[in-house]
Amino acid sequence: MLRLMSDAKQTWRLLDTGTQPAANNIALNRALLEARQTNQAPNTLRFLGFEPCALLGFHQSAAQELNLEYCADHDIEIQRRITGGGAIYFDTTQIGWELYLDKQTLGTADMTAISSRICTAVAKGISSLGVDAKFRPRNDIEVDGRKISGTGGAFDGDALMYQGTLLISFDVEKMLRILNIPAEKLSDKAILSARERVTNLETLLGYVPERAIVIAALQQAVENEFNVDFVSGELNAIEQELYGEAIKEIDHPEWIGMIDLPESDRPTLTASQKFAAGLLQVNIAYDQVKQRIKQVWFSGDVFISPRRTLVDLEAVLRDSHVDNVDVIVLDFFKKRHVDMLTLTPENILGLIKMAIQPAEVVA
């Protein structure tokens, strides 16, 4: 009897909170995570949608990360997440998915292992819709080398909130114009390049799949991975109380503006160099105070194969300390076969340092 009981499937809760303003969704994040951390709520899979918004990472400044004028002109709500990471754009063409789990269920606190497990499972769910989705370390899901779902997780004590978005159909140009990125990256060529880096289900399938079908596919994938059954539910009384407290703080200008740093403190550094293999340019969003590379954009006409190499390098350099750049870049190229004609990893590293050097002098 004990063995049979131990083999029985657990029942987890399924929540679908629909499309809501950003403040509501962020307040629900806090309420659900806090309730799971204090063991006052079950393991939960939540599906959600956002009205058009730009979401800051918890430690970011809107003036540094966003095109505030564009957001105001196009009714894009600005909000701050309870988790770190970079600024992202949400609208109704995306489906959000979130898992609230305890550490015991996961059996580890290693976020690399957790990301691999959850993203691999979700990729199988996406694939069941008729595409070939795969997990790409550190925390993306892609189809044919193009990102279709970004993810991330955070622990609160022994509770994990792991989040992801699935692009159903997506306006890449609007995303670029909302984010505070170099002007040259907004050219027609740059927008086309950005479109080559991401994809969505509408483009891949030739139609927009029904929301219910997408949700069912992802739900089934999580059920299979964790050997559980889902039962649709609602917020319990504790979560409703926590939500009420959270929304008062989050739906307020002081929450959004709690970090208000001038754009000048986050300069975009640029360097370019002509090599035998072609012209290569790098733009770097750089935090002078923390000496961290927030984001890197490569452009130019150099020959590199596979074509996605520089995109992958941009990803691994994101939010890295300047002291670690040498190791990151050189290790990146040691772990893969890349044809760059006469261009070398040291050339690329030197270009990055060329861009950063003026900021280091000022600091």
N, C-alpha and C positions, 0 to 999 in steps of 0.2 A: 504493500500500500504506500509506504513512504517513497519507494522508487517511482511508482506511478505518479504520485503527487509532484515529485521533483521534475518529472518529465513533462508535466502539463504546461501548456502555453500560458504565459502571462497575458493579462489584458491591459492595454494602454489606452489612453484617452486620445480621441481625435477632435481637434477644434478647427472650425473654419470661420474666421472672423470677418470674411468679406473684404471689400475695399473701404478704407477709412482714411481720414486725414493722418498726416505723419505723427502728430503729437499723440493721438490715440494709440497708434501702433507701438510707439516707443514706450508709452506708459504701460501697455500690456506686456511688453518685453520685461520691464522691471517687475511687475506684479507676478508674472508667471515664474520668473527665475527665483525671486525671493520665496515664493510659496514652495517651489521644488526644493530649494536649499534647506528650508526648515521642515521638510517632509510633510507639508500640509497640502500637497497636490501630487497627483500621480505622474509618472512618465507620460509625456505628451508630445504629439505631432500636431503642429499648427500650420494651417495655410492662411495666407493673408494677401491683401492687395493694398496699394498706396494710391492716393490721389497725387498728381504731379508734385514732386518735391525734390529738394537737394538735401541730402543727409550728411552732416559733418561727423567725423569721428569725434569721440568724447574730448580729446585734447586739442582739437583744431579751432582755428579762428576763421570765421566766415569771410572776413576781408582778405585773408591770405589765400583761401582755397576756392572761392566762388566768384563768379562774375555777378555781383550784386545788382547791377543795373539791368542785366538781362533777366535775372530772376524776377525782379519787380515788374518789368515790362510784360512778362509772359505768365504772370500769376503762378510762379513756382514757389511753393512754400519752403522755407528753410527751417530745418530742425537739427537737433543734436542727438546722436545715438548714445546709449549707455555703455557702448563698447568702443574700443580704439579703432585704428585703421584709417583709411583715407576717405575723402568725400566721394559720394556716389549719387547717381541720379536714378530716381524711381518714377514710374508712371503706371498707368493702368494696363500697359502692354506687357507687364511682368507678373509672374506669380511668385510670391515669397513662400518659403517653407522653413520651418524651424523645429528643432528637437530640443526638448527639455528633459534631461536625463540625469540620474545620479551616478556618481563615480563607480559605485559597486556594479551597476549594470554594464558599464564600459570595461571594467577590469583594468583600467589604466588611466593615468593623467597625462600621458604623452600625447600632445596635440598633433604631432606628426602622424602617429598611428591612428588617432581618432579621425583625423581628416581623411586619411586614406580609406579607412573602413566605411565611413558614412558616404563620402563622395563616390566611391566605387559602387556602393549600393544604389545611390540615387542615379548614377550614370546608367545602371541596368534598367531602372525605371524609365528614364528618358529614351533609352534605346528601344524599349518595347513599343514606343510610339511610331517607330519606323526609321530611326536614324542610328548611327553608330557612335554613341557617346562614350567617352573614356575619362577617367580621372587623370588630371595633370598636376603633379606636385608644384607648389605646396598645397594649394587649396582651390583649384579650378576644375571645372568639367568642360571638356571641349569635344567638338565634332570636326574631324579632318583638320586638326590643328587650329581651329577657331573656337574661341571661348563662347559657351552658351550658358554657363552658370558660374557665378563667383560665390564663394562661401567663406565662412570664418566662424570661430568659436571662442567662447570665454567661460572660465570657471568662476563661480561664486561659492566659495567653500567647497563642498562636495557635489555641487550641482553644476551641470554644463548647459549652456544655451549654444546650440550650433545652428547657424543661419545660412540660408542660401537663396538665390534668386534664379529663376528660370526665364530666359528671354523668349517670349512668345512671338511678338513682333516689336521692333525697336528702332527708335529714331537716333541714329548715331550722331548726326550733326547737332541735334539739340543737346545731347550729352556733352559734346565737346564745347559748345558755347556756354553752357552752364558752369563748367569747371574753369578755374583761373589758370589757363595754360598759355604757352607762348603763342603770340599772334600768328607766327608762320605755320603753326600746326593747324590753323583753321583754313588753310588754302584748300582749293578743290582737290589737289593731289593728296593733301594730308587727310582730308575727309575720306577719300577713296581708300587710302591706306588703312585708316581706322576701320572701315567697313570690312576690309580683308582680315582683320584680327578678331572680329566677333561675328556671331551668326545667331539665328533665331529659328524657331520651329516653322514659322510661316514661310521663310525663305527655303528651308530644307524640304518641307513637305508640300509646298505649293498651295497651302490653305491654312487657316487659323484653326487649330484643334479646339474642341469644346473644353472649357475650363474643367468640367466634371470629369472628363476623360483623362486629362493631364493629372489631376489630383488623384484619381483612382490608380494610375500607373505608378506614381511616386509612393502612394500609400502601400501598394502591394510590394514594392521593392523594399521598403523599410520593414514590413511584416516578415518578409522572407529572410532578411539579414539578421534580425533579432529574434526570430521565431516567436512572434507575438500576434495577437489579434487586437484590432482596434474597435473601440466602441465610441460613437459620436457622443460628445458631452458639451457642457457649458462651464463657465467660470463658477467655482464654488464661492461660498460666502467670504472666505478668507481672501481669495484672489480679488473679489469685487471690492473689498475694503482696501486692499493694497493698491488696486487700480485707482480708486478714488483719491488716495493720497498722492500717488505718482502723477496723475494728470494735472493736479493743482500746481505742482512744481514745473513739470515739463512743458505744459501749454502756457508758457510765460516768457516774455522777452529776456528776463534775467537768466533763464536756463540757456537759451540760444546764445546770448551774448556773454556768458560767463568767462569766456576767453576771447578777448578783443585785442588782437595784436595787429599793428599796422602792416600793410602789404609789403612795405619796404624792408621789414625784418625777414621776409622770406623771398629773397631775390631769385630770379631765374637766371642762371649762369649759362653762358654759351661759349662754345669753342668749335672751330672747324679746321680741318686740315686736308690737303690734297695728297693722296697716296697713289702709288702706282696702280692700285686696284680701283681708284676712284675717289670721289669726295665724300668725306664722312663728317657729319655735324652732330654735336650732342647738346641738348638743353637739359639743365638740371634745376629742379625746384629744391632749394637748399635752405636748411634751417641753420642760420649762423650761430644762434645761441647754443643749440645742442650739437652742432657740427654733424648733422645728419642729412643724408640725401633722402628727400621725401619722395621724389619721382624723377625718372630719367626718360628722355625721349631721344631716340636716334633717328637721323634722317640722312639722305644723301643718295649717291648713285653707285656705291661700292657693290662689287659682286660678292655675295655670301650665299652658300648653300649648306644646309636647308635655309629657305627664305625666312623662316620664323626665328632664326637664331637670335637676332637682336631683340625681338619681342620677348623671348625667354630671358635674355640677359636683363632687360628692363625690369622684369618681374622679380628676379632675385636681388637686384640692387635696391628695390623699393624699401624705404625706411631703414637704411643701413648707416652705421656710423662711418665717418670718413676714414678712421683708422683701420677699418676692415675691408676697404675696397680692393686692395691688392689681392688678398686671399680669395675674396668672392669672385673676382674676375678670372684669375688664373685657374682656380679650382673648377669654375664653370666650364672652361674650355678643355681642361684635362679629362672631363667626364663625358665628352661627346666628340664625334668626328665631324669636323666642319671644314668645308672647302672655302677659303678666303683668298685664293690666288696668293699674292705676296703680302697681303695684310696679316698682321700677327696679333695675338692677344695683347702683347705688350704695346702695340700701336694704339689699340682701343683704350687700354688702361692709361696710357700717356695722355690721350685726348681728354679723358675724364678728369685727370689731375690738372690739365691745362685750364679747364673750365673752373675748377674749384679753387685754384691757387689764389686768384684775386680776393676771394672771400676770406681765405685763411689769413691773408695779409691784413685785411681790415679788422678781423677778429683779434 
